[in-house]
Amino acid sequence: KKQAEKAVHQKKEQSKTKCRKARRRHINLVAEFNRRQRKSIWLETHIWHAKRFHMVKKWGYCLGNSPTEKSYRACYRAMTKHCLLQDLSYYCCLELTGKENELLKQLARICSIDTGLTFQEACCLSGRFEGSLNLYRADRYPEDMLGPVTFIWKPRDGSEHRQLWIWVHPALKQDILKELKAIFQCSEPEEMCTTESVTTSIQEEQQVEVVISPGKKRKKEDKEGEKAVPVKKIIGDGTRDPSQSYSWISQTTGVVISDRSMEILRYRLIGPLSHSVLTETLKAASVQTV
């Protein structure tokens, strides 16, 4: 009897902290990752980069700055002999939709043929090639330069309406977006196109209670007693407030400007085998005519 009582007293109390297996559960990882993205948005390749690169926080994103000592040789070898993929999804994409003549007329005010290619270059206008140029404030060339951008037209489909994607650096996005809205006289539409509301981890903690009982598995239950299902967090980008509109339309010209940041991913392939990787990865779709 004394030995039994002694064993009961010596028994370690159950630890209130979760074990590593419980912490690594998917439901907990999603909530933790969402909490850590409050200040700096993660790219879709963040987990891969975080294990191999030194991360920095810039322009509202968490980006891989330089590889660790164990990744230098691998990156150099891939770039010189194989293929190196670089994630450029932090670049902001501005989409312009409208009549081709109206788009070219107003875009000619923020660029100049003296600097090289323009938006109306034949090879770029067809949609076969990507172009790059420097943008200026409307009718202010050669003063008040906004910065360099790259652009690509959607190939023609027989309609006079065209679609143009302009890729800008996040540090230049607000100034360029403001200038585009000014030259096209765009305002916010009546029905505000806002992203879905984002549930922060603080709100999740208020709605979800952690039930802990000795000898039983920990389960997350909501106020109704049902098992809580984690909702995928929908986030915008580091340069856009998710509660604000991201689409503007001109009542006079019909041109629509949309902010497609973090909606269209962008990757850069470097190395002699880049073309081979693309041909093996991408397959041409069959054209079906109705």
N, C-alpha and C positions, 0 to 999 in steps of 0.2 A: 504493500500500500504506500509506504514511504517512497519507494522507487517510482511508483506511478505518479504520485503527486510531484515529485522532483522533476520528472520528465515533462509534465504539463507546464510547470513554471519555466523550465529552460527552453520550451518551444518558442521559436522566434515568432514575433508578431508578423502578421501578413503585411507585406510592404504595400503602401498606398500608391507608390509610383508604378507606372505600367512597365512591364518588361519590354525588352527590345522587340520581340516578336509582335507585341500588341501595338507598339509605336509604329512599326513598319507596315501595319495593315493599310490597305488601299484607302479605306474610308478616312483614316486619320491623315494620310499623306495628302489627299486632295484638300482637306480643310487647312492643313499646315501650309501647303504651297499657295493657296489663295490668300492666306494671311500675310505671307512674305511678299506678295505682289502688290501690297497696298501702295507703296511709294515708287517702286520700279517694276515695270512690266517685263515679263519674261518672254523671250522668243520661244518658238516651238522646239528648238534645238537646245534649250537652256540646260537641261539635265546633262546632255552629252558634253557640252562645253564646260560646265561647272566642274566636271571631274578631270579636265585636261588643260584648262586655261585659267589664267588670272582674270577674275571678273572685275569690271568697273561699272559704276552707275553714271550714265550720261544721257542727257536729253529725255529723261523719263524712262529709260530702259536699263536693263542689266545686261551688259555685253561682255563678250570675251575679248580681252585686250591683247594678251600675249600668251603663248603656250608655256607650259611648265618645262622643266629641264628634260623630262621624259618624252615630251611631245615635239621638241624642236627638230630632231632628226627625222621623225616620222613625217612631219609637215613638209620639210624640205625635200625629202625623198619623193613624196607624193606629188609635189609641185613640179619637180624636174623630170621625173620618170613616169609617173602614173597620172593621177587626177586628184586635185584638191578642191573640195567644195566649201564655199564661203557663204554664210547666211547673211543676206543683206535685207532681211525683212523689216528692219527698223527704218528703212527709207520709206517716206510717206508717198502715197499714190493719190493724185488728184485726177478725177475722171471728168472730162468735158464731153457733153453730148448735145448735138444740135446740127443745124445746117452747115455744110462744109464752107460755103462762101462767107457766112456770118462768122464762123470760127476763125478762118484765115484773116478776115478783115480786122478783127479786134486783136488777134494775137500778133499781127504785124506791128502793132504800136509798142509792144514791149520787147521787141528784138530788132536786130539790124542785119542787113545783108553784108555789111562791111566786116562783121565778125566771123563770117563763114556761113554754114548752113542755117536755114530757117525752117519754120514749120511747113512751108509750102514747097520744100524741095521735092522733086519728082520721085526720087528713090525712096524717100521717107513717107511721102504722101500715099504711096501705094500700099504701105503696110508691110513691105518686105524687109526693111531695115530699121534699126533704131537710130535716132539722131540725138545729138547733144548740142547745146548752145548756152549762151549767157542771157539771162533775163534782166531787163531794166524797168524802171518805173515808166508808166505810159508817157510816150512822147518826150522822154528825158535823155535819150541816148546822145552822147556817150557818158553822161553823168548818172548818178544814182543807180548803180548796178545792184541788183538784188542777189544774184548768185548763179552758179551753173546748175543746169537741170538736164535730164535725159527724157526723151519722149518716144512714143510709138503709137502709130495710128492702127486702128482696127481695119483690116482689109475691106475693100468696097464690096457691097452686096447688091449693087444696082440702085440703091436708094440715095437720095441727096443728104440724108442724115448720116453723120459720121460720129465715131467715138474715138476720143483721144485720151491716152494715159500719160500723165506727166509725173516723173519721179523726182522728188526733191529731198534734200537733206532735212532731217527734223529740226535743225537749228534755223532753217530758212523757211519752213513751212508757213508760219503765220503771216509773214510779210508777203510771200508770193500769193497765198490764198486771198489775202485782203486786196491785193492788186487785181487779181483775176475777177473777184466779185465786183470791183469798181468798174472795170472796163466793160464787163458784160451787164452791168446794172442788175445784179442778182440780189434777191432778198430771200429770207426764209419762207418756205412754203406754208400754206395755211395749216396743213397737217404736218406737225413736226415729226421728222423721222429720227426718233431717238432710239438708242440701244436699250435692250432690256435692263431692268434694274439689277444692280449688282448687290448681292447679299454679302455683307462683310462678316468676318468671323465673330465680331462682337454680337451682331444680331443673331448669328447662328447659335452662339452660346446662350442667348436669352431664350431662344425657342427650343433648343435641344438641351436636355438634362442628362448627365451621365449618372447612371444608376450603378452603384457598386455594392455588392453584397458578398460577404465572406464565402469562399468556396464556389462561387458562381462566376460565369463569364460576364465581363463588362459589356453592357449593351447601351446603345444610344437610343433614347426614346423621346418622342415629342410630348407635348402637353396632353395629347389624346391617348398616350400610352402605346401608340403604334411605333414600329421601327422607323427611324428617320432615314430617308433616302437622300444621299448627297446630290445636290444639284450642281451641274457643271457651271462654273463661273464664267460669265460672258464679259469680256473686257474689251476696251477699245485700244488706244495706243497711248504712249506717253505724252503726246502733244494734243490730245483731244479729251474734253470733258465728256464722259459718257452720258451726262444728263442734258447735253446741248444737241442742237440739230446738226446733222452732218450732210445735208443736202440743201442746195439753194437753186432757185429757178428765176429766170428773167421773164417778166411779163411782156416785154417789148420784142425780144428776139427769140424767146423760147429755149434759150441755152440753159442747160442744167449742169451745175457743178456739184460733184459728189466727192466726199472724202472717203477713200477706200483704204486708208491706212490700216494695216494688220488684217485686212480682208484678202488681199492678194499677196501671196508670199513671193519672195524674190531670192534667187540663189545665183551664185557666180562660180563657174567651173574653170579651174586653172590647171594646165598641164597638157602634155602631148596626147594623152588618151581621153581627153574631155569629149571629143566628138564620138569616139567609140562608146563611151559610157552612155551618152544620150541616145545613140542609135539602138543600143541594146535595151535601154530602159523604156523609151517612148515608142509606141506603136501607132502608126497612122490609122485613123479611123476611116471606115468606109463612108463615102459620100452617098447619102440617100436623098433622092429628089422626090418630092411629093407631087 
